[in-house]
Amino acid sequence: MKGLTEIVRDGEIYAIVLRKEYDKPGPSFFTPGEFSQQLGMLVHPKGKEVKRHRHKLVKREIFRTQEVLLLLEGRVRVDICTDEGEKIKTFILRPGDAVLLARGGHSVKVLEHSKMIEVKQGPYAGADDKEFF
């Protein structure tokens, strides 16, 4: 699908790259139901209304931190790797692009002054939250 790339290794999704150019009308969600983060794109015409709603309280158990990066300005390079550090894929994010980092490891190199939004599960576990390798 134009504007959408899954980075897969051994049948497992490591990352989903969503480009600004993706423009399928309506709501489109790209993640499997069992992911703890859901990534989607909403493309609606002027005047579209989403009915007032709220989300029910649902207890969830999460073992894997998944994060979404949304690049607003600049350019960054993202490397995706296995849990052991083997590089799987490298790609560049441009303004308006997003990536869901689903499993394995990753690094981000800022190529131009950049501004990005990061969304991931909380609460933050401090020093126990990351392992550098």
Secondary structure, 3 states (H helix, E strand, C coil): CCCEEEEEECCEEEEEEECCCCCCCEEEECCCCCCCCCCEEEECCCCCCCCCCCCCCCCCCCCCCCEEEEEEEEEEEEEEECCCCCEEEEEEECCCCEEEECCCEEEEEEEEEEEEEEEECCCCCHHHHCCCC
